[in-house]
């Protein structure tokens, strides 16, 4: 076989019992006529440390990771294939329950019998949806020591409020006090949040795409936050399913806009190379990264075609549609003050109102148009009559 078909493996020979520890360790090179495989540095280190390992094992893992990236990661074929603007869900307040690690979350976390706290909170929100005046979205975020959040903590945006240590027995009282009546939680101490918060969907068991892309983005955010000295100003954590896994990496950023208000912007198709722009331009300068922008908290899905990167784009309240077929929760976890019993809405449709206004404006405009036409005809008639009288008077004068 030609050398190009050889495969090299480093093999550590067994050490005799009476071998001196100060003696060198003997290795031999084993050649075999198999396709060449790239050797990893980690495998070489393990071999030198005395760990029996076939170099092909690590190379196989590298190949598997590359294949996974093509299927589920930033190299997958569906990247950048869909229009992002208008794919964020419609809501006005975002509630984050801090709960365990994203690596342990089941696919349907809010319905899991083994995860009673998120299940109880989700059920309470659905039960009181007609009483809650602000459309609220519930998402789970992981517990992180560097964010100073613990299991059971509640983060509320855009109010920038944190409550500590919610327990299953407290859920109904919390929902009643804070979400229904708009008061501070009677059993908990209210704390203020500061800075910017970045949430990255890394819900692996819900969808592998976010499971692959999310942790990589979190690591990149953490690295740059550290290097730029932003640890006290920007915090990043994994979050559960937010809708639209095909847009992974999915990122939500809560930060202060130019007017000082807190806004939650949704981004999709985010890659590690986009992280610097999100930190420097979006958080640092308040600019919207148009090519990655999905929408924002407090605005509806349909967005005007032309987006202004310097300010929040305007949107309309028309043609709201699901984010992605088969990707949404089967049970609704967000709700609106306009949703009544049996799905009947108590709000007037904005598009209908606009059509009414346009129709009314058209009627008035037509009336004025007709009025102006009549006036013009009358004026022409008067001018004609005066001209006839003048001519007749001229003939009269000549006849005399």
Secondary structure, 3 states (H helix, E strand, C coil): CCHHHCEEEEEECCCCCCCCCCCCCCEEEEEECCCCCCCCHHHHHHHHCCCCCCHHHHHHHHHHHHHHHHHHCCCCCCCCCCCCCCCCCCCCEEEEEECCCHHHCCCCHHHCCCCHHHHHHHHHHHHCCCCCCCCEEEEEECCCHHHCCCCCCEEEECCCEEECCCCHHHHHHHHHHHHHCCCCCCCCCEEECCCEEEEEECCCCCCHHHHHHHHHHHHHHHHHHHHCCCCCCEEEEEECCCCCHHHCCCEEEEEECCCCCEEEEEECCCCHHHHHHHHHHHHHHCCCCHHHEEEECCCCCCECCCCCCCCCCCECCCCCCCCCCCCCCCCCCECCCCECHHHCECCCCHHHHHHHHHHHHHHHHHHHHHHHHHHHHHHHHHHHHHHHHHHHHHHHHHHC
